[in-house]
Amino acid sequence: MQIKNFMVDQSLKELTEHRTVVLPIACYEIKINQNINGYIPLHWHDEIQFVLIVKGEAIFYINEEKCVVRAGEGLFINSGCLHMAEDQNDSGCVYICLNISPHFLLSQELQSTYVYPYIQATNFSSLHLDPKEIWAKNILDAIVTINLLIQQKPPFYEIDVNLQLTLIWKNLLINGFRLEYEQMEIVKSQRIKQMLNWIHTHYAEKILLDDIACAGQLSRSECCRYFKRILKKTPLNYVTNYRIQKSLVLLQHPDSNVTDVAFQVGFNSTSYFIDQFRKSMNMTPLAYKKINITDLRCD
């Protein structure tokens, strides 16, 4: 089984280049449980994203929202929104992911009226796409068409992709959303990203709650409220989970040592690392290492 690592930078911005050779978009299939973490970790990107569930079902967390999406359904995720995905009930969830650079949606002359107001709105982080709704079914059908066009690359397929993107965006907008722009929501998004960026830069060091709060220019109590509200966990629990994530890559190296890995990712106790790893992954670091080394040899 191929295990894929989901690459993000220190601010959680995804590093995957979302473009084909000539188009500022990317369209590909994702099987959630093949990710190295067993789920798609928290991240964000400038591109807008459309998802179509092909098999199974998934739970998506977008900013402070939670959405269950089942086979045949889809999801819109706006630019800059923190999001992650988990397989629901070990369903073997597979989905088509379509990422689009906002400037490619419509011509430059239409951007200020029909694109930027929507990607900058603070009340438009995501939208569930139910195929029972005609406008949503049109979007989901267009995602399938774009996926086929990019795979098959028939003559003039780039123009056809562009036409499908226009169709997608028009069907999204015809709902007549009332857009809002709350400065506090913008500030909140910036602060949580600042705190996450600080954690991802310093995770291998000793981290105190005061350090995280300072990175977000918040008090300790307000920092905890931010994490609880947005990430559904405490700041220090997030640190522990992130350290476990970072350890997974290191443990796949044939010459790695559990004790060395523990200290490299910021744990000052091997036994505590093993205990936290077991709680997160339902196995010990050594068991994880043995399984993945075996898989690599089989490949």
Salt bridges, closest charged atoms under 4 A:
GLU14 OE2 - HIS18 NE2 3.28
GLU14 OE1 - HIS43 NE2 3.70
GLU14 OE1 - HIS45 NE2 3.84
ASP46 OD2 - LYS13 NZ 2.71
GLU47 OE1 - HIS18 ND1 3.12
GLU47 OE1 - HIS45 ND1 3.99
GLU57 OE1 - ARG70 NE 3.90
GLU64 OE2 - LYS188 NZ 2.49
GLU64 OE1 - ARG229 NE 3.85
GLU73 OE1 - HIS128 NE2 3.01
ASP141 OD2 - LYS137 NZ 2.88
GLU185 OE2 - LYS188 NZ 3.25
GLU205 OE1 - HIS202 ND1 3.08
ASP210 OD1 - ARG220 NH1 3.15
GLU222 OE1 - ARG225 NH2 2.67
ASP275 OD2 - LYS279 NZ 3.52
